[in-house]
Amino acid sequence: MEAIAQETYVARPIKTETQYDEAIALIDTLIDAEAGTPELDLLELVSILVHDYEQQQFPIGTLDPISAITYQMSELSVTTAEMAELVGGKSRLSELLNRKRPLSIHQIKAISTRLAIPADVLLEIA
């Protein structure tokens, strides 16, 4: 898709996929704008409009803490034995992963550090 010329772009809320595509194409033309230029200001404005549209059209639900833990364990090749050490044993790990026991602050810190999961995500099951 060909970008809209900067001079003819009218800033407005993005309501259609065509407008979204045009805004993305314009961002592509402005991506190397230099600091302090009107082009950079336009890039920032259009980026905000695109972000707003994406938030409305493609909402991201909340992240399930247990899914985040199991996913990161898999991605980082962390064994259940290693996780058991972090949380206080195999039975404790089983209880946590089966949602039978909440995480303690100590466990949240350990898991967050080892698996690179933000602590606020893990607080959902604390």
N, C-alpha and C positions, 0 to 999 in steps of 0.2 A: 504494500500500500504506500502510496506517495504521501509524504508529509505535507501538512498544511503550512503555508508560508507564515513565518513568524509575524509578518506585518498584518496579515489578515485574520489571525487567530483572535477569536472573541472568547474571553474567559467566562465560563458558565458551568453550572453543575453538569456532570456527565450523566446522561439518562439512557443512552442507547449504546449498543455494542459498536455501532459505526462511529459514534463520537469517541468512545473508548479507544478504538483502533487509531483514529486520527490523533488523539492525544498521545498515545504511545509512539506513533511515528514522529510527532513533534519532539517528544522527549529525546528520541534517538538523534535528531538533528542538533539538539541543544546540549547534549551530554558533555561536551568538552568546553562549555562556556567558561570564560574566565571570571574570577572573583570581581565583584563590583560593577559588573556590566548589566545592562537591561536584559540580556539574554539569560544570565544566571537567575535574575528575578523571575523571568517567565518560566524557566525550568522549575524553579521552586514552586511556583503557583500551579503549574500544570501537574507536577508530581503530587501535590496535595489533593487536587481534584481526582486524579487517578486513584490515589490511595483511598479516598472516600468512596469512590465507585466500587473498588475491589472489596472494601469492608462490607458494603451493602450486598453485593452480588455473590461473593464467595466467603461467607463468614466461616471463621475457624472456631470450632467448639473448644470447650475446655479439655485440657489434656488429662487423661486418666493416669494417676500416679503409678499404679501397678503396671500398666502397659508401658509407661516410660521406663520403669525399672527393668522389666524383662527385655524391652527393646534394646536399651543401652547395654545390658549384660551380654546380649547376643552380638551387638555391634563391636563391643570392646573385648570380646572373648573373655569375659569374667566368668569364672566357674561358680557353681553353687557352693562349693567348699569355701571359696574366697568370700562370697557374699555372707555365708554363714558366720565366718569369723567377724565380719563387720557388724552383724546384728545380734550376735550372742548365741549362735548355735544353729544347727540344722532345723530343730523343731521350731525355734523362734522365726527363722526364715520362712518355713512352711506356713506358719500362722500369719505372717505378714502378707505373703503372696496370695494367700487364700482369704484375705480380708477378715481374719478372725482376731487380729490384734493391731492396735494403732502403733504408729512409729513413735519412738521417744525422740527427744531433741538430740540426744547423742547419736542415735541411728540416722536421723535426718542429716546431721552434719557429715557423718561418715559416708553415707550413700551419695550425698550431694557432691562431696569431694571426689570420691572414687569414680562415679559414673557421670560426672559433669551434668547433673540435673539440677536446675535451680531449686533452692530450698523451698520457695513458695509453692512449687508444684507438689512437692512431697508433703507439705503441710496439710494438703487436702485429706490425707488419711491419718493425720496425727491425732 
